[in-house]
Amino acid sequence: MEPAQAPPVTFSSFVISLGSSSLMLMGEQLDPSQASIPVNLPQAKEIIDLLSVLEDKTKGNLTPDEQTVLRDMLYALRMKYVTLASPK
């Protein structure tokens, strides 16, 4: 039996992967069966900044779907980051 082939990496799956990593670094537990990782806001912000650079550098070169995935991911990450980083 052959091992299953991983699906090809697309721009959208790349953005989702980075976004998921940032969410986990902000304390989101995406898979309840796995142990949570410690919150690390500076690393989460670094990923958000990377996605922002990606947004700037790919402007005008993305499909509408790719643009939507990137825009929506950045919005969600920024809102969560601001909520967590704001003094309580």
VENWODA-V961833 format. One record per helix or strand of 3 or more residues. SS is the DSSP state (H for helix, E for strand). FROM is the first residue (numbers start at 0). TO is the last residue. If there is no record, write none. Layout:
# VENWODA-V961833
ss->SS from->FROM to->TO
ss->SS from->FROM to->TO
This chain:
# VENWODA-V961833
ss->H from->10 to->24
ss->H from->40 to->57
ss->H from->63 to->84
